[in-house]
């Protein structure tokens, strides 16, 4: 169920700031520049950690997306759309934790009233607590497309 946002933003490029939270309390943030690009059925992004460029993508299909990220998720993982979620798209998947039940990971793309896009990734504990993991806030750079 690819949303109309993909058609609206096809061929667009965006730049901004990426925030990565590694602190379990969510108080310390690592900040880097980021770039996001949207094509027909693909959203790609780059960001940096410890001076190294990282890359990720969502490849969309009718019932979800395949997600990879060279740091968070190097092996492709299948994500399911969350219905009735706010934002342009919201997908989620679970992953095995070494010492207990599976955890969840949610990725969501939203558009703010000022036109900027926000890509958020949230880590979800088995007991339901959500912790911020990634937030990219980007502005469109190719305004004529």
MARTORSE-965305 format. One record per atom (N, C-alpha, C): x, y, z; residue in three letters. Coordinates in steps of 0.02 Angstrom, whole numbers, plus 50000, padded with zeros to 5 digits. Example, Ala and Ser with C-alpha at 12.3 -4.5 7.8 and 13.67 -1.06 7.14 Angstrom:
residues 2
506604971650390ala/506154977550390ala/506604983550390ala/506424988850354ser/506844994750357ser/506455000250394ser/
***
This chain:
residues 145
500424994150000unk/500005000050000unk/500445006250000unk/500775007449946unk/501215013249940unk/500785019549939unk/500935024249982unk/500535030249989unk/500685035349934unk/500225040049926unk/500305045249875unk/500905049749888unk/501155049849950unk/501735054049965unk/502325052149921unk/502395045849903unk/502955043649862unk/502935046949793unk/502335047449765unk/502275050949700unk/502405058349708unk/502155061349761unk/502245068449772unk/502985070349780unk/503375066149814unk/504065067649828unk/504565064149783unk/504325060449733unk/504775056849688unk/505295061549658unk/505925059549660unk/506465063549632unk/506715069049678unk/506465069249740unk/506665074649786unk/507295072749826unk/507665078049844unk/508265077249885unk/508205081949944unk/508465079750001unk/508395083350064unk/509045083150102unk/509175088450141unk/509775088750183unk/509585091250252unk/509965089150301unk/509835091550369unk/510285088550420unk/509995087250478unk/510375084950536unk/510085078350561unk/510535073650575unk/510345067250603unk/510545067050677unk/510105064250717unk/510225063350788unk/510205055850803unk/510705053450839unk/510745046450859unk/510825046050934unk/510365042550967unk/510395041751039unk/510635034751055unk/511205034251090unk/511475027851112unk/511405027151188unk/511315032651222unk/511225032751294unk/510555029551312unk/510555024251354unk/509925020851371unk/509405025651402unk/509635031051434unk/509175035851464unk/508925040951413unk/509215040951352unk/508985045551300unk/509185052751311unk/509735053851348unk/509935060651363unk/510515063151320unk/510945058651298unk/511525060551258unk/511395059051185unk/511545063851142unk/511405063051071unk/512045064151031unk/512135060150979unk/512665061050929unk/512345064450869unk/512635069850845unk/512345073650790unk/512805073450730unk/512505072750670unk/512885072850608unk/512455075850553unk/512775077450497unk/512395079550438unk/512075073350408unk/511525074350372unk/511205068750338unk/510905071150272unk/510805066350227unk/510495067450162unk/509965062150152unk/509405064050125unk/508855059350111unk/508635060450039unk/508495055050004unk/508255055449934unk/507655050749927unk/507165052949888unk/506565048949878unk/506465047749803unk/506405041449786unk/506225039449718unk/505565035849720unk/505355032949665unk/504685030049659unk/504515025249716unk/504935020349728unk/504795015449780unk/505375014549828unk/505805019649831unk/506405019149872unk/506545025849907unk/506705025349972unk/506955030950010unk/507645029050033unk/508145033150017unk/508835031850040unk/509055037550084unk/509525036150127unk/509795041350171unk/510525039750188unk/510895045050204unk/511575044450230unk/511625048650293unk/512055046450337unk/512195049950400unk/512885047950421unk/513125050250477unk/513805048550498unk/513825046850572unk/514285042450590unk/514415040750660unk/515165039650667unk/515455042850717unk/516175042250731unk/516595043650668unk/516375048550629unk/516745050650570unk/516655046250509unk/516235041050514unk/516125036550457unk/515425037550428unk/515385037950363unk/514735038650330unk/514355032050332unk/513725032350350unk/513285026550353unk/512725027650302unk/512455022150275unk/511935022650224unk/511365017950241unk/510755020050223unk/510175015850234unk/509655016850180unk/509185012150177unk/508645012850128unk/508025009050150unk/507465011450126unk/506825007950130unk/506605006750058unk/506495000450041unk/506224998649975unk/505504996449987unk/505035000149959unk/504324999149974unk/503994994249927unk/503504990649954unk/503064986449914unk/502364987349941unk/501894983349918unk/501194984449935unk/501024983450009unk/501404979250045unk/501214978150115unk/501754980250165unk/502274983650142unk/502784985950188unk/503404988150152unk/503974986750182unk/504614988950155unk/505164984150177unk/505694984150139unk/506304980850160unk/506784986350181unk/507054985750241unk/507484990850270unk/508184988150281unk/508674992250263unk/509374990850280unk/509694997350303unk/510194996750345unk/510595002450367unk/511284999650384unk/511795002650356unk/512474999750363unk/512704999550436unk/512375003050481unk/512555002850551unk/512024999450594unk/511395001450586unk/510844998750627unk/510634991750605unk/510594990650540unk/510294984550513unk/510634982650447unk/511244979850450unk/511604978350387unk/511274972950345unk/510914968250375unk/510554963150337unk/509844965550324unk/509584964850263unk/508904967150248unk/508394963950295unk/507924968050318unk/507394965550361unk/506724967850332unk/506234963650338unk/505564964950312unk/505164968750364unk/504884974450346unk/504484978650390unk/503764978750364unk/503284978950410unk/502584979150393unk/502314986150405unk/501864988450360unk/501534994850371unk/501104994450433unk/501084999850470unk/500615000450526unk/500025004450500unk/499445001450501unk/498855004950476unk/498625009950529unk/498295015050506unk/498035020450549unk/498575024150588unk/499185023850565unk/499725027550598unk/499765034550566unk/499975039150604unk/500065045950579unk/500705046350539unk/500775051550498unk/501375052450460unk/501295050150388unk/501815050750349unk/501805048750279unk/501855041150273unk/502295038050312unk/502295030850317unk/502555028850385unk/502325023150408unk/502565020250471unk/502625012750459unk/503225009950472unk/503335002750466unk/503655000350531unk/503594993850542unk/503844991050604unk/504074983850592unk/504564981750631unk/504784974750630unk/505034972950700unk/505134966450711unk/505414964150774unk/506104961250761unk/506514961250813unk/507174958250807unk/507334954450871unk/507744949350864unk/507924945250922unk/508424948850966unk/508304948651030unk/508774951251079unk/509154945351109unk/509804946151120unk/510204940451142unk/509984937451209unk/509684941351252unk/509544938851319unk/508804939251339unk/508364938051292unk/507654938451311unk/507194938651251unk/506584941051263unk/506094941251209unk/506274946351154unk/505954945651097unk/506074950251041unk/505904957451059unk/506254962051027unk/506134969151033unk/505814971650968unk/505544977650969unk/505254980550909unk/505644986650885unk/505564988250821unk/505884994050791unk/505374997250744unk/505235003550755unk/504755007150714unk/505105012850677unk/504965013550614unk/505225019050573unk/504635022950545unk/504675029550549unk/504115033750527unk/504385039950492unk/504065041650436unk/504215047850401unk/503615052450408unk/503745058650430unk/503215063650439unk/503415070050405unk/502915074150389unk/503055080750361unk/502775085950409unk/503215090650428unk/503015096050473unk/502645101450433unk/502265105750467unk/501915111150432unk/502375115750392unk/503015116350412unk/503475120550374unk/503755117150312unk/503535110850298unk/503765107250239unk/504345102550250unk/504695103250307unk/505255098750321unk/505005091650333unk/505445086850321unk/505285079850335unk/505665077550397unk/505365072950434unk/505675070050493unk/505635062450487unk/506215059250484unk/506255052050486unk/506455050050557unk/506015046450591unk/506135044350660unk/506165036850663unk/506615034350706unk/506665027250719unk/506635026250795unk/506215021750816unk/506075020750887unk/506195013350905unk/506545012350959unk/506665005650985unk/506125004151036unk/505824998151033unk/505254996551077unk/505424990251117unk/505444991151183unk/505604985551229unk/505024980651230unk/505154974351248unk/504624969251250unk/504044971151297unk/504184975351346unk/503654977351394unk/503284983551370unk/503454986151309unk/503084991651279unk/503404998551285unk/503934999251323unk/504255005751329unk/504615007551264unk/504525013751242unk/504835016051180unk/505415020651195unk/505955019851158unk/506545024151167unk/506765027051101unk/506905033451101unk/507125036551039unk/507795033751019unk/507875032550954unk/508485029750927unk/508795034450876unk/508395036550827unk/508645040750772unk/508105045950755unk/508335051950739unk/507885056950709unk/508285060950659unk/508025061350597unk/508325065350544unk/507815070650526unk/508035076950530unk/507605082550511unk/507915085650450unk/507555085650394unk/507845087750330unk/507405092850294unk/507735097150255unk/507405102050213unk/507535100250140unk/507055101450097unk/507135099850026unk/507655104249995unk/508095101249953unk/508625105049921unk/508495106149847unk/508085102049815unk/507935102949743unk/507215105249737unk/507095111649745unk/506425114349748unk/506065114649681unk/506415113849626unk/506105114449560unk/505845107849532unk/505875102449571unk/505615096049547unk/504975094249580unk/
***
